[in-house]
Amino acid sequence: RSGGGGYPLLLESLLPIVHDLNDPTGRDAINLPVGGALGAVTFDRFRVRPGDDTSCLNLYQPKNPRILSATQEFIGAGRFAFQASLAETPEEARNPWLLLNRVFADGAIPVITDANSMTYVLHMTLGDDLVLPGSSEQPVRLRLVAALSDSIFQGELIMAEAPFVRTFPDWEGYRFFLVDAPLRQTGELTELLESRLSDFGVDVSSSAERLAGFHRVEYTYLSTFQMLGGLGLVLGTLGLGAVLLRNVLERRRELALLRALGYRGSDFLTMVMAENILLLSCGLIVGAACALLAIAPMFLARGGRLPAATLGLLLLGVLSTGLLASLGATAAALRSPLLPALRTE
């Protein structure tokens, strides 16, 4: 159920491999040893139709995405975790890969992609159709039926093998493989596969590294937005202090009159602080409530966890800034000459 589906390695080839890598005869035909390091290794194979990358590594919205075909063995295994699906039966709810076997009356082909790619790259939702460029007489209509949760399939769409062969008959053989092997053998296995299958242009990579590559890009985006948000917070806090400072300074005549009537400096501080604490508290409560309402869908989808300590310190910092600005303005107003302010009152 992890982002890698339990597969430690990915294998991609430039030339199609038509032999079954799980069969001793197939391994022997392409110069792979039957036993040894490959004794406990299994391969899940995918046909590939090249196209645009649908992951966060692509800055543009893909119009002709890359497509993989999943075998019935892979579909039945039920690996990977799903964020959402159009499941209608208990079997489909337990294993949303079964949705790839659906047949729609309008001829649409069910496909599955990663939730991040669907939302932020394709800008689509479950049930939407993607029409591939091609002949106007027979357009290829793909329908999103499920979304994986943070998986290694962020760069492509996945359909069942039967509709893939029927729709894209020119793309024969298999060029993408998920390798299920013991973790302690991944280094030896990578070297073996790349050396023995060099004629096919094979490249073996770690599924964890591929997932980490997607995460690095996502974290870069998040860091950028966080920095811009922090800059906005700083400017907003400084603006808050300036507004409170001006508000108190514009009340110098009122404060001067109260001083003439016998009010003390501590009375002014109490009055100004009480007013600003009320205003700041109401503003922070309304702002925090609106922010929580805005992030509620993602908050619930991610398990309902918030950095309470960080948010508390942030709100406390905004409140403290406003109160310090009020104290500074009150002190400045009290130090101003009394008679000029009274003459203008």
Beta strands, then each sheet from edge to edge (+ up, - down):
strand 1: 9-17
strand 2: 42-49
strand 3: 67-70
strand 4: 82-85
strand 5: 109-114
strand 6: 129-132
strand 7: 140-148
strand 8: 157-160
strand 9: 174-180
strand 10: 203-206
sheet 1: 8+ 3+ 2- 9+ 1- 10+
sheet 2: 4+ 7- 5-
sheet 3: 4+ 7- 6+
end
